[in-house]
Amino acid sequence: MKTKKEFVPYQQALELKELGFDEPCLAYWYNETPTNSQGQCLVYYKKPWDNQKIIRGIIRDYYYAPTFSQAFRWFREEYALDSYIRPNLVYDVPKTYQYNINDNIDDVWYNTYEEAELACLIKLIEIVKEQKL
């Protein structure tokens, strides 16, 4: 599903929840088979109040599935961590991307925007975890 790439992956959604992310989302992840790491399922809300299984507590192992935009906004608002993805604009090399967090540029170039976006999110999570220690 093409829209799936708009949402933070399951593992990072779990880590965001552990850091305190609790914002309304258009979708959520839940693990149909907790012993199977491939059992995660992305479910879209029809309406924010429409999922009775979660409301009644039947599905307990669920995590909000924020979009990358929501996650980056949350880091900006909660932890003053500004970030963005920038392309390599040198014309004689293949197009690559890197991320920047609070004017600290990662020295790794990623082949796709999405790879850089995920790497940036992972780094933001790591920074906040270190701050909480």
N, C-alpha and C positions, 0 to 999 in steps of 0.2 A: 504494500500500500504506500503510495507516494507521500501522503500526508503524515505518515508515521515519522518521517525524518524531521518534522516540525517540533516533535516532542522530545523532551529530555529522556534518554534511555533509562530503563528500569533501575539499574545499579545506581546511577547518579540521582534518580528520584528518591531512592531509599536514603542516600546520604543527605540529600536536601531536607528530607523529613527529620532526620536525626539532628540537623543543624537548626531546626525550628521553622522550616518553610511550611506555612499553613494558609495558602492563598487559594481562592476559588479558581478552579481550572475547568477547561472544557472536556477533559478526559482524566482517566486514572488508570494506573497499572494494578493488576492483581495477579497473584500467583495461584493458578489453578491446582498445581501440584508442588507444594513447598519443597519437596525433596528433589525436584527436577529443575535445574537452573534454566532450562529452556521452556519452562511452563508459564512464563509471564505472558499476560494477555493485555493488550491495550483496549480499553472500553471507552466509548464516547458517551457522554451524558446527552440525553435527549433534552432534558431541562435540568437545571441545577438540583431540583428537589425530586427528580424522577426515579432515582435508583433506590427502591424500597429495601433491597437486600443489604445495602450499606447502612441505610437509616435504621433498620431493625437489628443490625449487628451480625447478620448471617455471614457476610464476607468481612472478615477481620483483617486479613493480610493484604491490605490495599494501600497504595501510595498515590498521591496526586501526581499527575503527569503534566507538569507545566510545559509551556512552549519555551524554547531557548530565550525568546524575548522576555518572557515573564521571569525566568531565572536570573537573567542578567540584570533586569530592573530591580529584582529583590536584593541582589548583592549590592547594587548601587545605593538603594534606599536604606538597607539595614546595616551595611558595613562600609559605606563610602568607597566601594571598590568599583571604579569606572573601568570598563573594558570595551574593546572593539577589535574587529578583524580587519586587517589591511592587506591589500594585494601587493605583490611585487610588480612594480610598474616599469621595470627594466625590459625593454622590448626584445632584446636578443636572447632572452632566456624563457623557458616555459613558464606559464602563469602559475604562481604559487602564492601562498597566504601565510601570514603569521599573526599572532595576537599581541595585544598591548593591554596591560593592566596598570592603571595609575601611572602612565608614562614609563613603565618598565616593559620593554619590548622583548618578547621571547626570541631567542636566537635560532630557533628551529623554523624552517619553512615547510609548510604542509602542501600536499598536492591538490587538495580541494578545500573550498571554504568550509564545508561541513567538518572535515578533519580538524581544521584550526579551531572551529567553534567548540567542538567537543573537548579538545585539548585545553582550551581556555576555561571552560566550565570545570574540568577536573582540577585545574590549577587554582581556580577560585575556591573550590571546596577545600583543597589542601591548605590554602592560606587561612581560611576561617577556622579549620580544625586546629591549626597551629596556634592561632590567637586564643582559642578556648582552653588550651593546655595550661 
